[in-house]
Amino acid sequence: MPRRVRRYRRKSQRIRQFHTSAVPGILQTVEYARSVALECGGPPEQVERAVAMRMLRQKPVLSQVRAVDISVVLAETARRRQVGSPELMAAQRARLVELDGRPNISIRLIPFAAGAYPQMEKSFTIHGVPTADPPYVAYADHVGAVVPITGHGAVSAVVEAFAELEKRAVPLRYLAA
């Protein structure tokens, strides 16, 4: 991961994510993260190390003390895709509902009924640090790698795309069943 992205990630006061096919790492349970990593074919010792790192990255961001403003839009596919057992998925859905109940976290879904929409094939993350220049850094998730989105115009377009996705999405509670 590029150094600039790591720096923004640590200092983020606002995180916006859009994911098309899986629950983003910041919201994953340990079991969901492990199941995804194992399905991606990693050796068990690397899987456990990756899961441990993911959970470590979640702690400061999800802690009530730091209270980072988090907005996540998921394609309904990400919520419905069977990862692991039905019990694992029930626990992951319960985790989403629990996190969405926090005042600093918003999780919205774009239902299947919404049809086609811009960005439907591209997951991305925006980290906001208002005191930095520029105030945002964005990156796309692509085949297990982080691809920085560079240039003021490109980053602004991603910020605008996220705003449009939020408008199309419905609150998690509408599709929580």
HELIX and SHEET records of a PDB file:
HELIX    1   1 ARG A    3  LYS A   11  1                                   9    
HELIX    2   2 GLY A   25  LEU A   27  5                                   3    
HELIX    3   3 VAL A   30  GLU A   39  1                                  10    
HELIX    4   4 PRO A   44  LEU A   62  1                                  19    
HELIX    5   5 GLU A   76  ARG A   80  1                                   5    
HELIX    6   6 PRO A   86  ASP A  100  1                                  15    
HELIX    7   7 PHE A  112  ALA A  114  5                                   3    
HELIX    8   8 HIS A  152  ARG A  168  1                                  17    
HELIX    9   9 LEU A  172  LEU A  175  5                                   4    
SHEET    1   A 7 ALA A 145  ILE A 149  0                                        
SHEET    2   A 7 TYR A 136  HIS A 142 -1                                        
SHEET    3   A 7 PHE A 124  GLY A 128 -1                                        
SHEET    4   A 7 ARG A  14  HIS A  19 -1                                        
SHEET    5   A 7 ASP A  69  ALA A  75  1                                        
SHEET    6   A 7 ILE A 105  ILE A 110  1                                        
SHEET    7   A 7 VAL A 170  PRO A 171 -1                                        
END                                                                             
